[in-house]
Structures are given as structure tokens and as C-alpha cells.
Amino acid sequence: MDITPATAVALSQFKTQNEFATRALKMALDVNTEQGTEMAKMVAQAGGVGQRVDLYA
């Protein structure tokens, strides 16, 4: 299979786009992980707030 200059450029652009998309996804996952960790800390510090619901009020 012969690789033309246009094919080489297209392949290079594809690799760059794929790498960028992967980095963006990793960053989004890191942000979600941090937010989840903060949410877990807030729930742990709540000390039972919202654990009981008064059904007779």
C-alpha cells in the first residue's frame, strides 16, 4: 500500500485530534472525580442531617 503525502497529513491530523479528545476526556473525568470526592466529604460532614423525615408534621 502506497502512502501519499495527503494520506500522511490526514493520518497525522487524525492522531492529533484523537490525542486531544483523549486528553479532554481525561480532564473531564478528573473534574468529575474531584466533585464526587467533595460531595462525599459534604455528606460525611452532615452528621445525619436529612436522615429522618417527619411524616406526621
Backbone torsions as a table, in degrees:
resi	resn	phi	psi	omega
1	MET	NA	125.1	178.8
2	ASP	-86.9	135.6	178.3
3	ILE	-105.0	117.4	179.5
4	THR	-83.8	162.4	176.8
5	PRO	-58.1	-37.1	179.1
6	ALA	-65.1	-38.1	178.2
7	THR	-66.4	-40.6	179.3
8	ALA	-63.8	-41.9	178.3
9	VAL	-65.1	-44.7	179.4
10	ALA	-61.7	-41.2	179.1
11	LEU	-65.2	-41.2	177.8
12	SER	-62.7	-43.0	178.1
13	GLN	-63.9	-40.4	178.6
14	PHE	-61.9	-44.4	179.7
15	LYS	-62.6	-41.0	179.0
16	THR	-63.9	-45.6	179.2
17	GLN	-63.3	-41.0	-179.9
18	ASN	-64.9	-41.2	178.8
19	GLU	-65.5	-42.5	178.3
20	PHE	-62.3	-44.6	179.7
21	ALA	-62.7	-39.8	179.0
22	THR	-64.7	-42.9	178.5
23	ARG	-64.2	-41.5	179.4
24	ALA	-63.3	-41.3	178.3
25	LEU	-64.3	-42.4	178.3
26	LYS	-62.1	-40.3	178.8
27	MET	-64.6	-41.8	178.7
28	ALA	-63.4	-40.2	178.4
29	LEU	-66.4	-38.0	177.4
30	ASP	-63.3	-42.0	178.5
31	VAL	-63.4	-44.4	179.0
32	ASN	-62.7	-38.4	178.2
33	THR	-63.9	-44.5	178.8
34	GLU	-62.6	-42.7	179.9
35	GLN	-65.3	-39.0	177.5
36	GLY	-64.6	-40.0	178.1
37	THR	-63.9	-44.5	178.4
38	GLU	-63.5	-39.3	178.6
39	MET	-63.9	-42.3	178.8
40	ALA	-63.3	-39.1	177.6
41	LYS	-64.3	-41.6	180.0
42	MET	-64.4	-41.1	179.3
43	VAL	-66.2	-40.4	179.8
44	ALA	-65.3	-34.0	-178.8
45	GLN	-82.4	-10.5	-176.7
46	ALA	-66.4	-23.9	175.5
47	GLY	63.2	40.5	175.6
48	GLY	90.6	1.7	178.6
49	VAL	-62.8	129.2	179.2
50	GLY	83.6	6.7	-178.5
51	GLN	-78.0	-29.3	-177.9
52	ARG	-119.7	139.4	179.3
53	VAL	-116.0	127.3	179.3
54	ASP	-82.4	105.4	-177.2
55	LEU	-82.9	-9.2	-175.0
56	TYR	-103.6	2.2	-177.8
57	ALA	-74.5	NA	NA
